[in-house]
Amino acid sequence: MRHAGETQRRVWRCAARGAVTVLATLSLGLGWMSHTGDPASPPRPEPHLVAAPLAAPLAAAPAAPLAAPAAVPVLARSAPVRLQVPAIGVDTALMDLGLRADGAMQVPPTGFPAGWYTGSPTPGELGPAILAGHVDWARAPGVFFELRELSPGDEIRVVRQDGGTAVFRVTRVESFAKDSFPTETVYGDIDHAGLRLITCGGVFDRQARSYVDNLVVFAELVGADEATPAA
């Protein structure tokens, strides 16, 4: 109903604005996640965690025109438990990611699994749900190693605790320099159920022991299997 939907929208808008302040810090930190696991401080020398660089920086995927999907009702809140990205063979459990004592977002402690930031909407709710994962870890590919291979139109499926599956379609894939990360674009208020998959990207700076970019996959809800729409 309109009043319930508007209330939900206002709640996420307030949450998003509050999150922008916190996430402005973590947006740069995600560039370090595959090496130190600490998004709140500069990378420290850890030779045993050095990973091979990507071949070249990822250029922003062209904004190819895609037919807009028919209006899809947002879903009631239900935590995500599994992520499936068929185009790149990802099928992973999801862990919860909260905030550290210093206000930075937690990141997964190892290369697998990916995690859902619990301060964001659940996948299928109004607003951008945030899933983060490592591109590599301890010289081995991480859960999001091939995230850069996704293209507009690819499907992403998120299994939820309510037994349903939120189905998303990739709309764009972009790489952002971590020193100019567009926090509002990634984490800010939107008028639909969206999804963001975030990992490291670009070339590996051996001196800083860090990837120079953050890779973000943007997607939007296009359907749901056996899930109940919000009232």
N, C-alpha and C positions, 0 to 999 in steps of 0.2 A: 504494500500500500504506500501511497505517496508520503504520508507523514513518517512512517517507519523508515522508508528509504532515505528521506531527507535527514532524519535524525542520525542514521548511520553515516551519511555523508559528512554531517557536521562533526561527528566524533572523529572520523578519519582525518578531516581537515585539521582539526586541533592537534591530533597526534602527529600528523605529518609535519606541521610547523615546529612542534617541539623536537621532532626527530631530526629536522634539518640541522639544528644547532649541534646536536650530538654527532650526527653522521658526517658533518663537514670534516670532522677530525678523522673518522674511520675511512672516509673515501680515499684518502691518500694512503692510509695504512694497508688497505687491501693489496696494494702493490708489493707489500713486503710479506704477505701471508705465507707464501710458499717457502720462505726461508727462515724467518724468526718466529712465526706464529704470533707476533706481537704487533698489532696495528697501531699502537699508541706511541711507539718510540722508534727512533732511527734504526736501520738495520745494523746488527752487530756481526763481526766476523765469525762465521760458523762454517769452516771449510767442508765439513761432512754433509752440509745441506746444499752445497752448490749444485745447481742444475744447468743443463745445457740451454743456451739461449734459443729463442725462436729464430727462424731464418731471417725474418724481416718484420718491421712494424706492420701491424694490420691496418689497412686503410679502411675508412668507414664504408660499410656496405652501401651501395647505391640505394637511394630511396625509391625503389621501384614501386610504381603505382599498383596497389592491391585492392581488389574489390572489397568494399566495406562489408563486414558480416551483418546479418540481420541482428536486431537488438537481442542481446542475450541477458536474461535476468541474472543479477548477482546472486551469489550463494550465501547461505547462512554460515556463520563462523564454524570452522572445523579444522583442527590442526592438520598439517600435511605429514604423511608418514613415508611416502616414497615418491621418487622422481624418475620419470622415464622419458628419454629423448631418443626415439628410434633412429633418427638420421645419423647419430654418432655413437650408437650402441651403449648409451648410458642407462643403467637401471640400478638405482642406488637408494638405500634407506636414507632418511633425513633425521638429523639430530637437531635439538633446539639450540639456538644461539641467543644469549641474552647480552647484557652489558657488563663490562668489567667495572671494578671499583673506580677506575679513573674515567669512566664514562664512554670508553671506546667499546665498539661491538666485539664480542667474542668471535673467534674464528675456529673452524674445526682443528683439533689437535694433531691430526695426521692427514695424509693425502685422500683418505676415504673415511666417512662418507661426506656428502655435502650437508649443509645446514640451513635451517630456516630461522631468520631473525624474528624472534617472538614479539618485538615491538612494532612489526609491520602487520598489515592485514594477512589473514590466512588466504592461500591461493583460491580465488573465486569470489572473495569478498571485494567490496568496493575499495579501490586504491591499489597501490603497487606492492605486491608481496615480494619479499626479498629473500633470495636463496644465494648462498655464497659457497664457494668451494675452491680447492687448490688446483692450480694448473699442473704442478708437479711437487714432488716431495722426496727428499733423500735420494736424488738422482733417478727417480722413477716417475712416470706419468701419474698425475693426480686425477681425481674424478672429472675435472673440467678441462683436461688436457686438449681435447678436440673441440672445445666450445667455439673456437674461432672458425670452424668449418660450417657452422650453421648458416642458413640463408633464409630470407623472408619467405614465409609460407610453410616452413618446417613445423611439425607438430611437437608439442611438449605436453606431457600428461602428468598430473600430480594426484596421487592417490591420497585420500583424506581419511581421517578417523571415523567419519560417519559412513564409511563404506563406499562412498561415491568417488568419482574421478573427475577433476576439473581439467578440461581440455583447452589448451592454448595454441595460438598460432604465432610464430615469430613474425614481427613486423620490421625489425631492423637489428643489425649487429654493429656496434661501434666501439672503437678504441679511443680512450681519452688519456692524455698525459696526466699523471697523477698529481702534478703540481697545478693543474687547472681543471680539476674534476668538476663537472656540472652537477653539483649536489641537488639543486632544485629539479633538474630534468630527470634525474634518476629516482630520487626519493620523494619528490613533491606531490601535491594533490593532483589527482586525475579524476575524470568523470566516468570511469569504467573500471572493471576488474582487470588489473594488469599484473604482469609478472616480470621480475628482473633477475637474471642469472648473472652473477658477478665473479670474476676471477682476475688473475694477473694477465698482462699481455705486453706486446711489443718486444723490443730487444732486451737482452739481459745486460745490465750495467755491472761489469765485473768489479769495478772499483767500489761502487755503492752496494754491491751484492744484492741487487734488487732489479726486478723488471721495471721498465720506465713508465708503463701504461697500466690502466685497468681496462679490461674487456667487459662490455655489458651487452647482454642479449635482452632486447625488449620484446615482450609478447603480450597478447591480449586474449581474454577468454572468448572462446567461440562455441563452447558447448559443455555439457556435463553428462556423465553416465551415472545413473542411479543416485543422484544427489538431489536434495530438496532445495528449491530456490527460497531465498529469504522472503518473509512476508512483506 
